[in-house]
Amino acid sequence: MNQRRSFSREEPEIRRRALIEALLRCLAKHGHARSSVRTIAAEADVSPGLIRHHFGEKNQLVVAAYRYLSDQLFNHISAALDACPPDPRARLRAFVKARFTAPVVSRDYVTAWLVLWGVAMTDPDIRTVHREVDEQYRELTGHLLRDIIGEARDTREIGPLTREFTALLNGLWLEWSLSADGLDPDVLSDMSLNFIDRTAVRELT
């Protein structure tokens, strides 16, 4: 009871973030279908009415959670890019390394993403957010690759390369999440960078 009273006095954004994080924990533990409003409320130690007050319905909370996870990813990548030298290869390396370091390679984070990707296949609201985030991610990846390849290259060459590189990163990230013996994230990031060194840069420069 004391926790609920304390929670009710917090700022709205803090309350919303706490509810989103409770949902993400529920997704990791129970999946989407079993993460009911009551289950999420119990995880956050609040009443179900508070979720309805802040999000209206579960689906809107899920949408907010997708954006929250996306913000975590982009903030993590941005911090890595800001901390590295203004060299195209160094920036690409920092970008790739960020994809394979915490929190992006924590089990709960990956599990929540996989659940939300599954929801995006059938839910139009989540699919819309997924497409927005995916476009933003591909745009960032494309800019980093263009900086290496050079502005003189045709945009049509960057598009397919960006898609291939993004698919590789996602595939290795999924491989890490499903591996029983725990693949080394450093090895996975090196594999991603080797792809650029062996194929893309050699062929396009």
Secondary structure as UniProt FT lines:
FT   HELIX           2..8
FT   HELIX           12..30
FT   TURN            31..34
FT   HELIX           37..44
FT   HELIX           48..55
FT   HELIX           58..82
FT   HELIX           88..99
FT   TURN            102..105
FT   HELIX           107..120
FT   TURN            121..122
FT   HELIX           124..149
FT   TURN            151..152
FT   HELIX           155..178
FT   HELIX           185..195
FT   HELIX           196..200
FT   HELIX           201..204
//
